[in-house]
Structure formats: structure tokens, C-alpha cells
Amino acid sequence: SNPKMRGTKMYDGETCKIGNIIVRQKGTKIFAGPGVDMGSDFTLFAIREGKVKFSHYSKKKKIVSVI
């Protein structure tokens, strides 16, 4: 099978532009916060410019936002 290229593409503190992919994932291990939207394949991408910020949502899940 073909590789899916999943994983974190932008890390905490990096600056991003509108439309940049932040995380490619299978399922919702990381949730979308303010400034981030989720695609149909659970891809998280930026909907505004700013810095990427990861924070904890619960013990197993995280939330990513663009500030």
C-alpha cells in the first residue's frame, strides 16, 4: 500500500499562513482550536495567519490553535 504521509507538519511556535497543513492524522487524536479547521480526512489546517500553539485537552488528546 502507498504511504499516507501522516504526522505533525508544523510544530509549536512556528509561524503559519492561511491554508498550511498543521497535522495529518487518522481520527481525532488532536482537535482543532481557534484559527484551525478540520478537513474531511481529519487533516488540521490553519484558517488564519499566526503562530501554532499546542495544548492539552485531556490526558490523551491535544488541541492545536493558531494565535
Residue, then its C-alpha position, 0 to 999 in steps of 0.5 A: s500500500n502507498p504511504k499516507m504521509r501522516g504526522t505533525k507538519m508544523y510544530d509549536g511556535e512556528t509561524c503559519k499562513i492561511g491554508n498550511i497543513i498543521v497535522r495529518q492524522k487518522g481520527t481525532k487524536i488532536f482537535a482543532g482550536p481557534g484559527v484551525d479547521m478540520g478537513s474531511d480526512f481529519t487533516l488540521f489546517a490553519i484558517r488564519e495567519g499566526k503562530v501554532k500553539f499546542s495544548h492539552y485537552s485531556k490526558k490523551k488528546k491535544i488541541v492545536s490553535v493558531i494565535 
